[in-house]
Amino acid sequence: MTQGKLELLTPQNCALVLIDHQPQMTFGVANIDRQLLKNNVIGLAKAAQAFKVPTVLTSVETESFSGNIWPELLAVLPNNKIFERTSMNTWDDAAVKAELKKIGRKKLVLAALWTEVCLNFPALEAMADGYEVYFVEDASGGTSVAAHNMSVQRMIQAGAVPLTWQQFLLEMQRDWARKETYAATTGIVVEHSGAYGSGIDYAITHVHKMPARKLG
């Protein structure tokens, strides 16, 4: 018997949906530093890739308005199909819903630009259709602090669960005895987790007296 939202996320029980991380959408973000936002989204995508979490990439009006999905994100997920839409609401797109039905996981982890539209709409409708929705707050951005915050409140009141990209990563790893993903997890932390990553670098070289990590 499932414990629903009390059950921790695992690589086997969830799917990730990344919505509209495109240049024109990024221009409109005002609640978070845009470079920090990009760092967080890329860290999230790398986490999903490392743990083989099924990931759906979707974009809106690429040619007429929004531009291509960030190249840094496509570099992490080079083999993922991109589901192109006209609707602001991903849940209006039959192909996206069919893909998620084929994946067959009831826990959906969402991140999107903008929070108040492209995140809010599918989050609410996916829950209405029986999915458990988790949203990555710091990998999503709204057009103002108020727009983002009110959207977050609306989703929480409707039953969606907030988390951060690093929480997602560490929930996937959970146990440092899982050596098959240890290097990938700590590597993502070093690249994207600021002080935490610096601490790992310090521990490697000064505590464990190991060679410094090689980049690239």
Buried (B, 14 or more C-beta within 10 A) or exposed (E): EEEEBEEEBEBEBBBBBBBBBBEBBBEBBBBBEEEEBBBBBBBBBBBBBBBEBBBBBBBBBBEEEBBEBBEEBBEBBEEBEBBBBEBBBBBBBEEBBEBBEEBEBBBBBBBBBBBBBBBBBBBBBBBEEEBBBBBBBBBBBBBBEEBBBBBBEBBEEEEBBBBBBBBBBBBBBBEEEEEEBEEBBBBBBBBBBEEEBEBBBEEBEEEEEEEEBEEE
